[in-house]
Amino acid sequence: MAPATTQQLLLSPAELSYIHSSLSLQPPIRPDSRTPTQFRPLVAESDILPNANGSARICFADGTEAITGVKVQMEKSAWKPSAEHGVHLGPGGGGEDGDEEEEDEDSGGKRKGDRQGVGDNSWVEVNVDIPGYRDDDTMPVFLAAMLTEALLATGTLKNRLWITERYHWKLYVD
C-alpha cells in the first residue's frame, strides 16, 4: 500500500515571519484585514439532499464547501446474554415479556430506552470524504474517528438510538 499523502502549505521565511509578527500584535492583525472576532462570510443551506433524513451545505468565501447528510435506519438488535434474565434481544436488559415501552416508576417517567448504557457505539457510523484523498488515507480516517468520538462522548446519543429490546436506530453521517 502506498504511503498516505500529506498536503502542506509551503510558505517562505518572509511570509512566515509576517504572519507570526502580525498575529503576535495586540490586537492581532490578520492578513485579510479581519478583526479578531470577525468570521469569514459563509452561506448555509439545509435539506439539500433528497434521499437523506437531514442534510446541510456550508459554503465559505474562499470556495471551500462542506456537505453533510444524515440517514437513519431501523435495525434489528443482536442477541446478547443478560446476567439477570438469561438471554434476550438487545443491550437493554429486562427479559422477553414484551413490556419494552412501559414507563419505569423509578426513572421519573422516562422510557426504558432513556436509561444509561443501553446503546451501542456501532449504531453510529461516520464517513468522511475529502476530494483528492482515498477512503483509507489517514486524514479522512482520523476526521471520521474524531467526529465519531465527539458524537459518542457523553453517551446520550447512542442511548437515544435504542427503541426496544428488539430494535434500534442506526445513524449514518456522511
Buried (B, 14 or more C-beta within 10 A) or exposed (E): EEEBEEEEEEEEEEEEEBBEEEEEEEEEBEEEEEEEEEEEEEEEEEEEBEEBEEBBBBBEEEEEEEBBBBBEEEEEBEEBEBEEEEEBBBBBBBBBEEEBEEEEEEEEEEBBBBBEEBBBEEBBBBBBEEEEBBEEBEBBBEBBEEBBEEBBEEEEBBBBBBBBBBBBBBBBBB
